[in-house]
Amino acid sequence: MVLETDNRLLMHICCAPCSGALLQRLGDEGFQISGFWFNPNIHPLEEWTRRRGSVADMAASLNLPMRWIDDIRQSEWLERWTPGDAGRCASCYDIRMDEAASMASREGFTLFTTSLLISPYQDHEAVRMAGEQAAQRHGITFLYRDFRPFYREGQNLARTRGWYMQKYCGCILSHAESDHPKKPAYVFTPKGMTPD
């Protein structure tokens, strides 16, 4: 399918496993896609670095142009929220979608979207609302779709390509809440966050 309208799309990328299948499918539809990395929520620095590196590997293998904002807010999630705080995820979506909409508007894109929409573990409606509100603030269009049917396809692609597959959402609070048996063990200290 080839689009008849301006089809420049900026995709906010949360991680490689959630993005690869979407990039291929949307590319097949005729979108001209650039990726955007902005995930200041990821803790600790070692985890952030692994995920960013995996996205860089994915972008290189798919010949994907990228925009990067390497903002790391190691203390903000601890200072602003507590475990079980219902508002923290919506606020996290707002922070990232606002920056994505701002970047898309500044760079002359007509559309933006996010790979967060593929995950069955995210609050889908909160992501959609954050994207639509950010689009309105920055005078751009948020491409909303329910990408969740492609989640397993993305996971399988990541496995075959050897892209890092994380075991928790990203923030220090989600690390504490994750019961994944292969979750990396990190020691979080007041002066910083270091691997165990």
N, C-alpha and C positions, 0 to 999 in steps of 0.2 A: 504494500500500500504506500503510495507516495502522496505526501500532503500537498495541498494546493496553497496553503497560507504560509506565512513566515513560520518556520519550524525550528528556530534556534532554541534549544532547551538546555537549561542549567540544572543538573541533577545534584542535589545535596547527597553526599555519600556517607553513610554511617559506618560502613565496613565493606570489605570485598565480597563476602558470601551473600550479602543482601543486595548487591549491586550488579554482579556479572550478568545474570540472566535478564535483568531489566534492561541493561544497556544493549544487549543483543536484540531483545524483542522490540524495544522502542526504535533502535537503529533500523531494524527491518521495516518499520512503519514509515520511515523517511525522516525521522527527527535527526537534526544535526546536534549532537549532544556534546557538552563539555561537563566534566565532573567538578565538584566543589567539596573540598575537605574543610570542615569546621566542626570540631567535636571537643569543646573544652571541658566536657563533663567526664571524660575518660580518666580513670584513676587506676593505678599509679602511673608515673611517667613511663615505666617500662612497658606497661600494657598499651598506653597511648602510642608509644614508639612502634610496638609490634603491629598494631592495627594500621597506623599510618604507612608503615613500610609495606604491608600487604596490599593496601590500596595503590601505592606507587607501583608495585609489581603488576597488579591487575591492569592499571592504566597503561603501562608500557606494553603489556601483552595484547591489549585490545586497541592500541593506538588511540587512546582517549586523551584529548587535551584536558588539562587540569588547572584549577585555581586552588590555591592553598592559603588558609589562614591558620597559622600554627599557634593558636591561643590555647594555653593550658591553665586552667583555674583550679589548682590542686586543693586550695582551702575553701573555696566558695561553697561547695556542696556540703561541707561540714558546718560552716558558719551559718548558712541559710536554712538548712533542713535537718530534720531528725528522722531516724528510722520510722517507717510507717506513715510519714507525712504524705497525705493524698495529693497535695498540690505540687510536689516536687517534679513529677514527670511532665505535667502540663507546662510548668515553667521552663523546664529543660527544652521541650519542643519549641516553645516560644522564642527562646534565645537563639536556637539554631535556625529556625525558619525565618526569623527576622533578618539575620545576617545573610541567609541565602537569598531572600527577596531583595535585600539591599545590593548585594553583589550582582545579581541578575539585572537589576535596573541600571546600575552603574556601567555594566559591561555591554548593554544593548541587547540583552536577551528579551524575547517576548514571553517566554514561559519559564517556570521553574517547577521542580518536583523534588521528592525525597525518596530514597530507598527505604526509609523507615516504614513506608506503606506496604512493604512486602512481609513484614514480620508479624506472625500471629501472637507474639509476646508483647507487642507495643499496644498502647491504647489508641486504636485506629481512629476513632472519632476525634480524640484530642489532637492527634497529628493533623488530621484534615482541617480542623478548626484553626489551629495555629498557622498552617500554611495559607488558608484563605484570608485570615486577618492580616498576616504579614503582606500578602499580595495587595490587599486593599491599601495598606499604609504606604506602600512603595509604588503603587500605580502599575502593577504588573499582573500577569495571570498565573494562578497556581494550577498546574495540571494535576487534578485529582483522579486517581483510579484506585480500585481495590486490587493491589498486586499480590495479595496473599495466596491465590492459587498457584503462583510461581515460586513459592518459598522453597519447596523440596528441589525444584530444578536448580535454583541458585545454590543450595547446599551441595548438591551433587557436582555442579560445575566447580565449586570451590575445592572440593575434595580431589577432583581429577587434575586441577591446576596447581594444587599444593598451597592454596592461599590460607593464611591463618584463620582459624575458626574459633572465635572467642567463646567463653563459657558463662558469661554474665553480660548484662546490658552495657555497663560502662562505668557508672559512678561508684564511689566508695560504698554507698548505701546499698546499691544493687549487688555489689560483691558480697556484702555481709548477708544478704537475703538469699543468694543463690545456693541451691543445694546440689548443684551439678558435681558429680564425683570427680571430674577432671578439672575442676576450677583451680587456677594457679593459687598457690599459697603466698600471700603478701603480708608483710608486717607494716602496719600503718602507725607511724610515730608522730608525736606532736611537731617535730622539726621537719618532717617530710615523710615521704612514702617510699619504702624501699622493698625490693624483692626479698623473700625469705631465703 
